[in-house]
């Protein structure tokens, strides 16, 4: 099954309140609710492009593929490239447990990647 996984983007970007964030950057309340609750089943290309621009991502970052329970598909099928790993809070928890000097080191590494 192919589906949109906006929740994954919010989690990766560290957005804990997607509705508030989306409305603050100009999304309507109704559409922000749909995105925040991952209830978008179709999207026009203009909206998809806006989201991708706003979140610095591609449509492939949003699309996710999961097999139905009794479904089969070849291991080398191109749709499998859209299968994403689940995102945990592990990284955030590890960073929060670090001393400030280690967090500063991470900050410096990330800043130098630009």
MOPAC internal coordinates of N, CA, C and O (Angstrom, degrees):
PM7 1SCF
backbone

  N    0.0000 0     0.00 0     0.00 0    0    0    0
  C    1.4393 1     0.00 0     0.00 0    1    0    0
  C    1.5294 1   108.54 1     0.00 0    2    1    0
  O    1.2310 1   120.83 1   -46.76 1    3    2    1
  N    1.2841 1   116.02 1   133.24 1    3    2    1
  C    1.4606 1   122.82 1   178.30 1    5    3    2
  C    1.5240 1   107.85 1   -98.94 1    6    5    3
  O    1.2310 1   119.84 1   -47.61 1    7    6    5
  N    1.3432 1   117.90 1   132.39 1    7    6    5
  C    1.4559 1   120.50 1  -179.79 1    9    7    6
  C    1.5273 1   110.59 1  -150.02 1   10    9    7
  O    1.2310 1   121.35 1   -17.21 1   11   10    9
  N    1.3267 1   115.03 1   162.79 1   11   10    9
  C    1.4606 1   121.12 1   175.64 1   13   11   10
  C    1.5204 1   108.48 1   -85.42 1   14   13   11
  O    1.2310 1   120.67 1   -44.57 1   15   14   13
  N    1.3289 1   116.32 1   135.43 1   15   14   13
  C    1.4560 1   120.82 1  -179.37 1   17   15   14
  C    1.5317 1   108.89 1  -123.91 1   18   17   15
  O    1.2310 1   121.10 1  -106.27 1   19   18   17
  N    1.3275 1   115.49 1    73.73 1   19   18   17
  C    1.4565 1   120.58 1   178.68 1   21   19   18
  C    1.5254 1   111.11 1   -68.76 1   22   21   19
  O    1.2310 1   120.39 1   147.53 1   23   22   21
  N    1.3287 1   116.85 1   -32.47 1   23   22   21
  C    1.4635 1   121.08 1  -179.16 1   25   23   22
  C    1.5261 1   111.07 1   -57.66 1   26   25   23
  O    1.2310 1   120.33 1   143.58 1   27   26   25
  N    1.3143 1   116.97 1   -36.42 1   27   26   25
  C    1.4650 1   121.60 1   178.93 1   29   27   26
  C    1.5264 1   110.74 1   -62.15 1   30   29   27
  O    1.2310 1   120.43 1   137.21 1   31   30   29
  N    1.3351 1   116.79 1   -42.79 1   31   30   29
  C    1.4606 1   121.02 1   179.45 1   33   31   30
  C    1.5201 1   109.94 1   -63.51 1   34   33   31
  O    1.2310 1   120.59 1   135.06 1   35   34   33
  N    1.3360 1   116.47 1   -44.94 1   35   34   33
  C    1.4684 1   119.24 1   179.79 1   37   35   34
  C    1.5250 1   110.68 1   -60.60 1   38   37   35
  O    1.2310 1   120.67 1   138.24 1   39   38   37
  N    1.3093 1   116.32 1   -41.76 1   39   38   37
  C    1.4606 1   120.46 1  -179.15 1   41   39   38
  C    1.5325 1   110.57 1   -65.75 1   42   41   39
  O    1.2310 1   120.64 1   134.68 1   43   42   41
  N    1.3387 1   116.38 1   -45.32 1   43   42   41
  C    1.4604 1   119.98 1   179.23 1   45   43   42
  C    1.5217 1   112.48 1   -62.19 1   46   45   43
  O    1.2310 1   120.72 1   145.11 1   47   46   45
  N    1.3167 1   116.23 1   -34.89 1   47   46   45
  C    1.4607 1   121.29 1  -178.45 1   49   47   46
  C    1.5267 1   112.33 1   -85.41 1   50   49   47
  O    1.2310 1   120.36 1   178.51 1   51   50   49
  N    1.3318 1   116.92 1    -1.49 1   51   50   49
  C    1.4670 1   120.57 1   178.11 1   53   51   50
  C    1.5195 1   113.45 1    72.78 1   54   53   51
  O    1.2310 1   120.37 1  -152.19 1   55   54   53
  N    1.3288 1   116.89 1    27.81 1   55   54   53
  C    1.4603 1   121.38 1  -179.84 1   57   55   54
  C    1.5218 1   108.28 1   -93.01 1   58   57   55
  O    1.2310 1   120.94 1   -73.73 1   59   58   57
  N    1.3206 1   115.81 1   106.27 1   59   58   57
  C    1.4623 1   121.28 1  -176.61 1   61   59   58
  C    1.5194 1   113.05 1   -82.98 1   62   61   59
  O    1.2310 1   120.51 1   155.76 1   63   62   61
  N    1.3236 1   116.63 1   -24.24 1   63   62   61
  C    1.4659 1   121.46 1   179.70 1   65   63   62
  C    1.5229 1   108.92 1  -124.78 1   66   65   63
  O    1.2310 1   120.55 1  -101.99 1   67   66   65
  N    1.3256 1   116.56 1    78.01 1   67   66   65
  C    1.4635 1   119.75 1  -174.89 1   69   67   66
  C    1.5255 1   113.74 1   -57.56 1   70   69   67
  O    1.2310 1   119.77 1   138.30 1   71   70   69
  N    1.3369 1   118.05 1   -41.70 1   71   70   69
  C    1.4599 1   119.89 1  -179.33 1   73   71   70
  C    1.5245 1   110.73 1   -58.40 1   74   73   71
  O    1.2310 1   120.51 1   130.09 1   75   74   73
  N    1.3114 1   116.64 1   -49.91 1   75   74   73
  C    1.4716 1   120.70 1  -179.49 1   77   75   74
  C    1.5226 1   110.86 1   -61.58 1   78   77   75
  O    1.2310 1   120.92 1   137.03 1   79   78   77
  N    1.3119 1   115.85 1   -42.97 1   79   78   77
  C    1.4613 1   119.64 1  -179.60 1   81   79   78
  C    1.5251 1   110.45 1   -63.47 1   82   81   79
  O    1.2310 1   120.32 1   132.44 1   83   82   81
  N    1.3205 1   116.99 1   -47.56 1   83   82   81
  C    1.4597 1   121.21 1  -177.83 1   85   83   82
  C    1.5263 1   111.82 1   -61.67 1   86   85   83
  O    1.2310 1   120.35 1   135.90 1   87   86   85
  N    1.3231 1   116.94 1   -44.10 1   87   86   85
  C    1.4706 1   118.65 1   179.64 1   89   87   86
  C    1.5227 1   110.83 1   -67.87 1   90   89   87
  O    1.2310 1   119.89 1   148.60 1   91   90   89
  N    1.3233 1   117.81 1   -31.40 1   91   90   89
  C    1.4642 1   120.00 1   179.49 1   93   91   90
  C    1.5247 1   112.43 1   -69.21 1   94   93   91
  O    1.2310 1   120.34 1   157.74 1   95   94   93
  N    1.3510 1   116.95 1   -22.26 1   95   94   93
  C    1.4640 1   118.97 1   179.19 1   97   95   94
  C    1.5330 1   111.69 1  -104.31 1   98   97   95
  O    1.2310 1   120.69 1  -166.61 1   99   98   97
  N    1.3445 1   116.28 1    13.39 1   99   98   97
  C    1.4608 1   119.75 1   169.44 1  101   99   98
  C    1.5112 1   118.55 1   108.39 1  102  101   99
  O    1.2310 1   119.36 1  -178.44 1  103  102  101
  N    1.3234 1   118.84 1     1.56 1  103  102  101
  C    1.4567 1   120.06 1   177.54 1  105  103  102
  C    1.5296 1   109.05 1   -77.49 1  106  105  103
  O    1.2310 1   120.60 1   -35.21 1  107  106  105
  N    1.3303 1   116.45 1   144.79 1  107  106  105
  C    1.4608 1   119.87 1   177.52 1  109  107  106
  C    1.5237 1   109.52 1   -67.20 1  110  109  107
  O    1.2310 1   120.57 1   -22.72 1  111  110  109
  N    1.3216 1   116.52 1   157.28 1  111  110  109
  C    1.4564 1   120.75 1  -179.17 1  113  111  110
  C    1.5173 1   113.10 1   -59.18 1  114  113  111
  O    1.2310 1   120.66 1   137.21 1  115  114  113
  N    1.3356 1   116.34 1   -42.79 1  115  114  113
  C    1.4623 1   120.19 1  -179.08 1  117  115  114
  C    1.5149 1   112.68 1   -65.03 1  118  117  115
  O    1.2310 1   120.96 1   135.44 1  119  118  117
  N    1.3184 1   115.77 1   -44.56 1  119  118  117
  C    1.4612 1   119.13 1  -179.11 1  121  119  118
  C    1.5312 1   110.97 1   -72.05 1  122  121  119
  O    1.2310 1   120.48 1   143.18 1  123  122  121
  N    1.3216 1   116.68 1   -36.82 1  123  122  121
  C    1.4711 1   120.66 1   176.65 1  125  123  122
  C    1.5230 1   110.26 1   -60.94 1  126  125  123
  O    1.2310 1   120.29 1   141.70 1  127  126  125
  N    1.3325 1   117.05 1   -38.30 1  127  126  125
  C    1.4631 1   121.04 1   178.02 1  129  127  126
  C    1.5273 1   110.36 1   -62.54 1  130  129  127
  O    1.2310 1   120.65 1   134.86 1  131  130  129
  N    1.3369 1   116.36 1   -45.14 1  131  130  129
  C    1.4608 1   119.96 1   178.95 1  133  131  130
  C    1.5336 1   111.48 1   -61.28 1  134  133  131
  O    1.2310 1   120.61 1   134.19 1  135  134  133
  N    1.3219 1   116.43 1   -45.81 1  135  134  133
  C    1.4652 1   119.74 1   179.99 1  137  135  134
  C    1.5300 1   110.89 1   -65.39 1  138  137  135
  O    1.2310 1   120.70 1   133.18 1  139  138  137
  N    1.3280 1   116.27 1   -46.82 1  139  138  137
  C    1.4675 1   121.08 1  -176.68 1  141  139  138
  C    1.5267 1   112.05 1   -62.00 1  142  141  139
  O    1.2310 1   120.73 1   147.35 1  143  142  141
  N    1.3198 1   116.22 1   -32.65 1  143  142  141
  C    1.4659 1   120.52 1  -178.83 1  145  143  142
  C    1.5210 1   112.63 1   -98.53 1  146  145  143
  O    1.2310 1   120.75 1  -169.68 1  147  146  145
  N    1.3415 1   116.16 1    10.32 1  147  146  145
  C    1.4647 1   122.03 1   176.89 1  149  147  146
  C    1.5255 1   111.47 1    56.29 1  150  149  147
  O    1.2310 1   120.47 1  -138.30 1  151  150  149
  N    1.3439 1   116.70 1    41.70 1  151  150  149
  C    1.4624 1   121.42 1  -178.86 1  153  151  150
  C    1.5256 1   112.00 1  -111.06 1  154  153  151
  O    1.2310 1   120.11 1  -145.43 1  155  154  153
  N    1.3050 1   117.40 1    34.57 1  155  154  153
  C    1.4605 1   121.40 1   176.58 1  157  155  154
  C    1.5235 1   107.61 1  -101.29 1  158  157  155
  O    1.2310 1   121.12 1   -58.71 1  159  158  157
  N    1.3415 1   115.46 1   121.29 1  159  158  157
  C    1.4635 1   120.09 1  -179.10 1  161  159  158
  C    1.5215 1   111.89 1  -107.00 1  162  161  159
  O    1.2310 1   120.98 1   163.30 1  163  162  161
  N    1.3131 1   115.73 1   -16.70 1  163  162  161
  C    1.4596 1   120.94 1   174.58 1  165  163  162
  C    1.5247 1   107.18 1  -151.40 1  166  165  163
  O    1.2310 1   121.25 1   -24.90 1  167  166  165
  N    1.3268 1   115.21 1   155.10 1  167  166  165
  C    1.4599 1   119.40 1  -176.49 1  169  167  166
  C    1.5329 1   107.59 1  -151.83 1  170  169  167
  O    1.2310 1   120.98 1   -41.80 1  171  170  169
  N    1.3338 1   115.73 1   138.20 1  171  170  169
  C    1.4620 1   116.85 1   177.62 1  173  171  170
  C    1.5332 1   108.51 1   -79.34 1  174  173  171
  O    1.2310 1   120.97 1   -19.20 1  175  174  173
  N    1.2912 1   115.75 1   160.80 1  175  174  173
  C    1.4647 1   120.33 1  -173.27 1  177  175  174
  C    1.5236 1   113.13 1   -64.53 1  178  177  175
  O    1.2310 1   119.74 1   147.02 1  179  178  177
  N    1.3355 1   118.10 1   -32.98 1  179  178  177
  C    1.4659 1   119.99 1   177.75 1  181  179  178
  C    1.5256 1   111.25 1   -62.83 1  182  181  179
  O    1.2310 1   120.84 1   135.68 1  183  182  181
  N    1.3367 1   116.00 1   -44.32 1  183  182  181
  C    1.4696 1   119.75 1   179.36 1  185  183  182
  C    1.5347 1   111.11 1   -68.15 1  186  185  183
  O    1.2310 1   120.96 1   141.14 1  187  186  185
  N    1.3155 1   115.77 1   -38.86 1  187  186  185
  C    1.4617 1   119.63 1   178.27 1  189  187  186
  C    1.5206 1   110.47 1   -62.64 1  190  189  187
  O    1.2310 1   120.57 1   135.62 1  191  190  189
  N    1.3278 1   116.51 1   -44.38 1  191  190  189
  C    1.4647 1   119.78 1   178.77 1  193  191  190
  C    1.5200 1   110.92 1   -63.76 1  194  193  191
  O    1.2310 1   119.71 1   138.60 1  195  194  193
  N    1.3412 1   118.15 1   -41.40 1  195  194  193
  C    1.4675 1   120.90 1   178.86 1  197  195  194
  C    1.5300 1   110.51 1   -59.81 1  198  197  195
  O    1.2310 1   121.06 1   133.42 1  199  198  197
  N    1.3390 1   115.57 1   -46.58 1  199  198  197
  C    1.4618 1   118.86 1   179.95 1  201  199  198
  C    1.5256 1   110.11 1   -60.58 1  202  201  199
  O    1.2310 1   120.46 1   134.28 1  203  202  201
  N    1.3233 1   116.73 1   -45.72 1  203  202  201
  C    1.4672 1   120.70 1  -179.07 1  205  203  202
  C    1.5355 1   111.12 1   -62.14 1  206  205  203
  O    1.2310 1   120.58 1   140.72 1  207  206  205
  N    1.3152 1   116.50 1   -39.28 1  207  206  205
  C    1.4708 1   119.14 1   177.21 1  209  207  206
  C    1.5247 1   110.67 1   -66.47 1  210  209  207
  O    1.2310 1   120.56 1   135.27 1  211  210  209
  N    1.3234 1   116.53 1   -44.73 1  211  210  209
  C    1.4715 1   121.27 1  -178.10 1  213  211  210
  C    1.5249 1   112.61 1   -64.68 1  214  213  211
  O    1.2310 1   120.10 1   148.30 1  215  214  213
  N    1.3323 1   117.41 1   -31.70 1  215  214  213
  C    1.4614 1   120.98 1  -174.97 1  217  215  214
  C    1.5265 1   113.16 1  -111.67 1  218  217  215
  O    1.2310 1   120.76 1  -170.11 1  219  218  217
  N    1.3330 1   116.15 1     9.89 1  219  218  217
  C    1.4612 1   121.50 1   175.94 1  221  219  218
  C    1.5334 1   111.10 1    51.04 1  222  221  219
  O    1.2310 1   121.52 1  -125.29 1  223  222  221
  N    1.3359 1   114.70 1    54.71 1  223  222  221
  C    1.4644 1   120.12 1  -178.20 1  225  223  222
  C    1.5252 1   109.18 1  -140.80 1  226  225  223
  O    1.2310 1   120.74 1     1.22 1  227  226  225
  N    1.3186 1   116.18 1  -178.78 1  227  226  225
  C    1.4636 1   122.11 1   176.82 1  229  227  226
  C    1.5287 1   108.55 1  -118.63 1  230  229  227
  O    1.2310 1   120.24 1   -15.09 1  231  230  229
  N    1.3323 1   117.14 1   164.91 1  231  230  229
  C    1.4679 1   118.66 1   175.07 1  233  231  230
  C    1.5317 1   112.63 1   -56.76 1  234  233  231
  O    1.2310 1   120.00 1   147.04 1  235  234  233
  N    1.3264 1   117.60 1   -32.96 1  235  234  233
  C    1.4724 1   119.92 1   178.15 1  237  235  234
  C    1.5233 1   112.01 1   -64.76 1  238  237  235
  O    1.2310 1   119.91 1   153.71 1  239  238  237
  N    1.3283 1   117.77 1   -26.29 1  239  238  237
  C    1.4658 1   120.45 1   176.75 1  241  239  238
  C    1.5226 1   111.19 1   -71.44 1  242  241  239
  O    1.2310 1   120.60 1   153.81 1  243  242  241
  N    1.3268 1   116.46 1   -26.19 1  243  242  241
  C    1.4646 1   122.08 1  -176.96 1  245  243  242
  C    1.5245 1   111.75 1   -91.27 1  246  245  243
  O    1.2310 1   120.85 1   144.13 1  247  246  245
  N    1.3300 1   115.98 1   -35.87 1  247  246  245
  C    1.4619 1   119.66 1  -178.96 1  249  247  246
  C    1.5255 1   110.63 1   -75.03 1  250  249  247
  O    1.2310 1   121.16 1   -39.96 1  251  250  249
  N    1.3125 1   115.39 1   140.04 1  251  250  249
  C    1.4611 1   121.00 1   179.73 1  253  251  250
  C    1.5289 1   107.62 1  -133.91 1  254  253  251
  O    1.2310 1   120.75 1   -31.85 1  255  254  253
  N    1.3029 1   116.17 1   148.15 1  255  254  253
  C    1.4592 1   121.45 1  -179.95 1  257  255  254
  C    1.5214 1   109.31 1  -125.33 1  258  257  255
  O    1.2310 1   121.24 1   -50.46 1  259  258  257
  N    1.3064 1   115.24 1   129.54 1  259  258  257
  C    1.4710 1   122.14 1   174.37 1  261  259  258
  C    1.5220 1   108.04 1  -133.99 1  262  261  259
  O    1.2310 1   120.82 1   -38.77 1  263  262  261
  N    1.2953 1   116.04 1   141.23 1  263  262  261
  C    1.4646 1   120.64 1   176.37 1  265  263  262
  C    1.5232 1   109.81 1   -75.48 1  266  265  263
  O    1.2310 1   120.98 1   -37.34 1  267  266  265
  N    1.3338 1   115.73 1   142.66 1  267  266  265
  C    1.4589 1   119.42 1   168.76 1  269  267  266
  C    1.5199 1   107.41 1   -66.06 1  270  269  267
  O    1.2310 1   119.79 1   -18.10 1  271  270  269
  N    1.2927 1   118.00 1   161.90 1  271  270  269
  C    1.4614 1   122.63 1  -175.30 1  273  271  270
  C    1.5212 1   112.46 1   -53.04 1  274  273  271
  O    1.2310 1   119.27 1   130.04 1  275  274  273
  N    1.3144 1   119.01 1   -49.96 1  275  274  273
  C    1.4691 1   121.64 1  -176.60 1  277  275  274
  C    1.5187 1   112.41 1  -102.47 1  278  277  275
  O    1.2310 1   119.89 1  -163.06 1  279  278  277
  N    1.3001 1   117.82 1    16.94 1  279  278  277
  C    1.4585 1   122.63 1  -177.74 1  281  279  278
  C    1.5273 1   109.95 1   -89.73 1  282  281  279
  O    1.2310 1   120.94 1   -28.09 1  283  282  281
  N    1.3159 1   115.80 1   151.91 1  283  282  281
  C    1.4573 1   121.05 1   174.84 1  285  283  282
  C    1.5197 1   108.73 1  -132.18 1  286  285  283
  O    1.2310 1   121.62 1   -30.07 1  287  286  285
  N    1.3003 1   114.51 1   149.93 1  287  286  285
  C    1.4552 1   121.36 1   176.50 1  289  287  286
  C    1.5286 1   106.12 1  -153.41 1  290  289  287
  O    1.2310 1   120.57 1   -34.13 1  291  290  289
  N    1.2862 1   116.52 1   145.87 1  291  290  289
  C    1.4684 1   120.11 1  -177.32 1  293  291  290
  C    1.5298 1   110.64 1   -57.49 1  294  293  291
  O    1.2310 1   121.26 1   -36.35 1  295  294  293
  N    1.3198 1   115.19 1   143.65 1  295  294  293
  C    1.4682 1   120.85 1   179.79 1  297  295  294
  C    1.5265 1   112.45 1   -58.68 1  298  297  295
  O    1.2310 1   120.38 1   149.57 1  299  298  297
  N    1.3329 1   116.87 1   -30.43 1  299  298  297
  C    1.4584 1   120.16 1  -177.68 1  301  299  298
  C    1.5365 1   112.99 1   -98.02 1  302  301  299
  O    1.2310 1   120.07 1  -166.94 1  303  302  301
  N    1.3233 1   117.47 1    13.06 1  303  302  301
  C    1.4629 1   120.25 1   179.83 1  305  303  302
  C    1.5330 1   109.63 1   -67.56 1  306  305  303
  O    1.2310 1   119.64 1   -42.27 1  307  306  305
  N    1.3279 1   118.29 1   137.73 1  307  306  305
  C    1.4739 1   121.49 1  -177.77 1  309  307  306
  C    1.5231 1   114.43 1   -58.58 1  310  309  307
  O    1.2310 1   119.41 1   152.39 1  311  310  309
  N    1.3260 1   118.73 1   -27.61 1  311  310  309
  C    1.4725 1   119.32 1   178.11 1  313  311  310
  C    1.5297 1   112.12 1   -61.24 1  314  313  311
  O    1.2310 1   120.61 1   150.52 1  315  314  313
  N    1.3060 1   116.45 1   -29.48 1  315  314  313
  C    1.4720 1   119.67 1  -179.81 1  317  315  314
  C    1.5282 1   112.25 1   -62.05 1  318  317  315
  O    1.2310 1   120.15 1   157.24 1  319  318  317
  N    1.3308 1   117.32 1   -22.76 1  319  318  317
  C    1.4689 1   120.04 1   178.15 1  321  319  318
  C    1.5282 1   111.58 1   -67.39 1  322  321  319
  O    1.2310 1   120.55 1   164.82 1  323  322  321
  N    1.3295 1   116.56 1   -15.18 1  323  322  321
  C    1.4642 1   120.91 1   178.30 1  325  323  322
  C    1.5271 1   112.95 1   -91.02 1  326  325  323
  O    1.2310 1   120.14 1   178.27 1  327  326  325
  N    1.3232 1   117.34 1    -1.73 1  327  326  325
  C    1.4579 1   120.62 1   178.38 1  329  327  326
  C    1.5328 1   108.74 1   -74.79 1  330  329  327
  O    1.2310 1   121.23 1   -57.57 1  331  330  329
  N    1.3180 1   115.25 1   122.43 1  331  330  329
  C    1.4629 1   120.97 1  -177.13 1  333  331  330
  C    1.5238 1   110.50 1  -106.81 1  334  333  331
  O    1.2310 1   121.13 1   -30.58 1  335  334  333
  N    1.3127 1   115.44 1   149.42 1  335  334  333
  C    1.4587 1   119.87 1   174.27 1  337  335  334
  C    1.5254 1   109.26 1   -76.95 1  338  337  335
  O    1.2310 1   121.23 1   -30.80 1  339  338  337
  N    1.3159 1   115.25 1   149.20 1  339  338  337
  C    1.4535 1   119.59 1   176.89 1  341  339  338
  C    1.5269 1   109.29 1   -67.59 1  342  341  339
  O    1.2310 1   121.01 1   -35.85 1  343  342  341
  N    1.3096 1   115.68 1   144.15 1  343  342  341
  C    1.4550 1   122.02 1  -178.70 1  345  343  342
  C    1.5284 1   108.52 1   -99.67 1  346  345  343
  O    1.2310 1   120.58 1   -52.50 1  347  346  345
  N    1.3112 1   116.50 1   127.50 1  347  346  345
  C    1.4571 1   119.88 1   177.30 1  349  347  346
  C    1.5281 1   108.56 1  -107.73 1  350  349  347
  O    1.2310 1   121.47 1    -4.66 1  351  350  349
  N    1.2952 1   114.80 1   175.34 1  351  350  349
  C    1.4606 1   120.69 1   177.08 1  353  351  350
  C    1.5232 1   111.44 1   -89.13 1  354  353  351
  O    1.2310 1   120.53 1  -167.69 1  355  354  353
  N    1.3155 1   116.59 1    12.31 1  355  354  353
  C    1.4607 1   121.87 1  -173.69 1  357  355  354
  C    1.5288 1   112.19 1   -55.91 1  358  357  355
  O    1.2310 1   120.12 1   133.89 1  359  358  357
  N    1.3282 1   117.38 1   -46.11 1  359  358  357
  C    1.4645 1   120.23 1  -177.21 1  361  359  358
  C    1.5188 1   110.30 1   -64.89 1  362  361  359
  O    1.2310 1   120.66 1   133.89 1  363  362  361
  N    1.3318 1   116.34 1   -46.11 1  363  362  361
  C    1.4654 1   120.34 1   179.56 1  365  363  362
  C    1.5234 1   110.52 1   -60.14 1  366  365  363
  O    1.2310 1   120.56 1   136.69 1  367  366  365
  N    1.3184 1   116.54 1   -43.31 1  367  366  365
  C    1.4642 1   120.62 1   179.90 1  369  367  366
  C    1.5238 1   110.88 1   -63.22 1  370  369  367
  O    1.2310 1   120.32 1   138.75 1  371  370  369
  N    1.3355 1   117.00 1   -41.25 1  371  370  369
  C    1.4616 1   120.11 1   179.23 1  373  371  370
  C    1.5235 1   111.25 1   -65.57 1  374  373  371
  O    1.2310 1   120.59 1   136.79 1  375  374  373
  N    1.3180 1   116.48 1   -43.21 1  375  374  373
  C    1.4717 1   119.92 1   179.11 1  377  375  374
  C    1.5214 1   110.12 1   -63.53 1  378  377  375
  O    1.2310 1   120.18 1   136.52 1  379  378  377
  N    1.3271 1   117.25 1   -43.48 1  379  378  377
  C    1.4713 1   120.11 1  -179.86 1  381  379  378
  C    1.5204 1   112.15 1   -63.31 1  382  381  379
  O    1.2310 1   120.02 1   153.24 1  383  382  381
  N    1.3278 1   117.56 1   -26.76 1  383  382  381
  C    1.4616 1   121.07 1  -179.68 1  385  383  382
  C    1.5317 1   112.38 1   -85.10 1  386  385  383
  O    1.2310 1   119.99 1   169.25 1  387  386  385
  N    1.3349 1   117.63 1   -10.75 1  387  386  385
  C    1.4706 1   121.57 1  -177.08 1  389  387  386
  C    1.5225 1   111.76 1   -78.14 1  390  389  387
  O    1.2310 1   121.06 1   -27.50 1  391  390  389
  N    1.3370 1   115.58 1   152.50 1  391  390  389
  C    1.4605 1   118.30 1   171.88 1  393  391  390
  C    1.5365 1   109.39 1   -70.26 1  394  393  391
  O    1.2310 1   121.05 1   -23.48 1  395  394  393
  N    1.2986 1   115.59 1   156.52 1  395  394  393
  C    1.4623 1   121.75 1  -175.03 1  397  395  394
  C    1.5278 1   112.36 1   -56.76 1  398  397  395
  O    1.2310 1   119.48 1   141.37 1  399  398  397
  N    1.3278 1   118.60 1   -38.63 1  399  398  397
  C    1.4618 1   119.60 1  -178.45 1  401  399  398
  C    1.5310 1   112.00 1   -63.80 1  402  401  399
  O    1.2310 1   120.10 1   146.45 1  403  402  401
  N    1.3390 1   117.41 1   -33.55 1  403  402  401
  C    1.4621 1   120.53 1   177.02 1  405  403  402
  C    1.5344 1   110.60 1   -70.63 1  406  405  403
  O    1.2310 1   120.44 1   140.55 1  407  406  405
  N    1.3254 1   116.76 1   -39.45 1  407  406  405
  C    1.4656 1   120.40 1   176.95 1  409  407  406
  C    1.5234 1   109.65 1   -62.91 1  410  409  407
  O    1.2310 1   120.28 1   141.70 1  411  410  409
  N    1.3234 1   117.06 1   -38.30 1  411  410  409
  C    1.4552 1   120.58 1   177.62 1  413  411  410
  C    1.5272 1   110.44 1   -62.92 1  414  413  411
  O    1.2310 1   120.00 1   141.02 1  415  414  413
  N    1.3209 1   117.60 1   -38.98 1  415  414  413
  C    1.4575 1   121.22 1   177.19 1  417  415  414
  C    1.5306 1   111.12 1   -61.94 1  418  417  415
  O    1.2310 1   120.54 1   137.43 1  419  418  417
  N    1.3156 1   116.57 1   -42.57 1  419  418  417
  C    1.4588 1   120.94 1   177.40 1  421  419  418
  C    1.5274 1   109.52 1   -62.72 1  422  421  419
  O    1.2310 1   120.90 1   135.85 1  423  422  421
  N    1.3007 1   115.89 1   -44.15 1  423  422  421
  C    1.4666 1   120.95 1   178.09 1  425  423  422
  C    1.5247 1   110.65 1   -56.81 1  426  425  423
  O    1.2310 1   120.57 1   133.81 1  427  426  425
  N    1.3219 1   116.51 1   -46.19 1  427  426  425
  C    1.4645 1   121.25 1  -179.07 1  429  427  426
  C    1.5290 1   111.58 1   -64.13 1  430  429  427
  O    1.2310 1   120.58 1   139.02 1  431  430  429
  N    1.3254 1   116.51 1   -40.98 1  431  430  429
  C    1.4669 1   119.94 1   178.07 1  433  431  430
  C    1.5281 1   110.62 1   -62.22 1  434  433  431
  O    1.2310 1   120.81 1   133.34 1  435  434  433
  N    1.3097 1   116.05 1   -46.66 1  435  434  433
  C    1.4656 1   120.44 1  -179.13 1  437  435  434
  C    1.5308 1   110.55 1   -64.34 1  438  437  435
  O    1.2310 1   120.47 1   138.59 1  439  438  437
  N    1.3058 1   116.71 1   -41.41 1  439  438  437
  C    1.4735 1   120.49 1   179.95 1  441  439  438
  C    1.5270 1   110.95 1   -62.36 1  442  441  439
  O    1.2310 1   120.22 1   142.76 1  443  442  441
  N    1.3174 1   117.19 1   -37.24 1  443  442  441
  C    1.4625 1   121.21 1   179.76 1  445  443  442
  C    1.5271 1   113.31 1   -75.09 1  446  445  443
  O    1.2310 1   119.85 1   169.05 1  447  446  445
  N    1.3271 1   117.89 1   -10.95 1  447  446  445
  C    1.4595 1   121.86 1   179.24 1  449  447  446
  C    1.5359 1   111.38 1   -77.63 1  450  449  447
  O    1.2310 1   120.22 1   160.21 1  451  450  449
  N    1.2985 1   117.18 1   -19.79 1  451  450  449
  C    1.4791 1   120.98 1  -175.65 1  453  451  450
  C    1.4865 1   113.23 1   -63.27 1  454  453  451
  O    1.2310 1   120.10 1   180.00 1  455  454  453

